[in-house]
Amino acid sequence: MPNDDYYKVLNVPKTATQQEIQKAYRKLAKQYHPDLHEDKEHAKQKFQKVQQAYDVLGDAKKREMYDRFGPDFEQMRGPSGQPFEGQFHPGGAGGADFDFSQIFGNRGGRAGAGGMGFEEILRQFGGFPGAEGSQRRGPGPATPDSSLDVETEITIPFAVSVLGGEHRVAVDQADGPKSITVKIPAGIEDRKKIRLRNQGAIGPGNRRGDLLIRVIVAPHPLFRRTGIHLNLTLNISLLEAIWGTTVDVPTPYGTVALKIPPRSSSGRVLRLKGMGVPNEQGQKGDLLVELQIAVPKEIPTAVEGELKSALASIPTEDLRSQLKW
């Protein structure tokens, strides 16, 4: 598509920023994706034009060359990708070859003793392929680009945040929607991010960004979390509080028999060691169980008077002796 204006293809002005170019590319790539159209061949041609335009304008160096020399700038590159390498084509691709050795002789582009050769001249400007201090750019593995990162958000159950597990996440990428299985590490905290390398958007030269997933932890109806510790409020009856009992308490690692000591008051905290949240080293916090005495809402009239007399006969300390401002 040498006659197409890449800026017009992406529908952006020549003054567009890299972010604006990237945004336009994502919109058009999604619009013309062949899988979304009945006329797949026509859509494919549109999609390829958009991709080719972005391959150039999305790369700062290629864009500079395009702005200076137009869409034919690619024809001005040598075998290694460097512009004006080895031979010069005055008339573009169809022009006659010009060999620099015709000027500097057949000494690898060097002048005779005492003279400065072509290699030395170009080395001073940092433009001789293979010269010291210059960098040859060839094909290589795609490198991450933070500007191509894609962010999304998922909500996981409270239990999964403690024990870890897997979660499916749907990602809308330029090359189509994609479903990815995400491994949730045990003990992950609310609003933490998980980074999946090379799962983001695709940029020029097949560079890939990362997928950043913010994890939202759904609240539990009973359990709460404080750091690596879990908190639970456990209701017990008045009789259980006075005489003590044993209660089966659910934990992330199974049910545990918790012994309630006699004469336990509301607010007393019992600790189940190692039943909390694991940290990054695999060490687990504790489960802190706070007792809450549940007073009966109704007392049968037949026993009310007898119960009141029995409780009044029990000697108690002044419960409010320390109540002061």
Buried (B, 14 or more C-beta within 10 A) or exposed (E): EEEEEBBEBBEBEEEBEBEEBBBBBBBBBBEBBBEEBEEEEEBBBBBEBBBBBBBBBBBEEBBEBBBEBEBEBBEBEEEEEBEEBBEBBEEEEEEEEEEBBEEBBEEEBBBEEEEEBBBBBBBEEEBBBEBEEBEEEEEEEEEBBEEBBBEBEBEBBBBBBBBBBEBEBEBEBBEEEEEBEBEBEBBBEBEBEBEBEBBBBBBBBEBBBBBBBBBEBEEBEEBEBEEBBBBBBBEBEEEBBBEBBEBEBEBBBEEBEBEBEEEBEBEBEBEBEEBBBBEEEEEBBBBBBEBEBEEEEEEEEEEEEEEEEEEEEEEEEEEEEEEEE
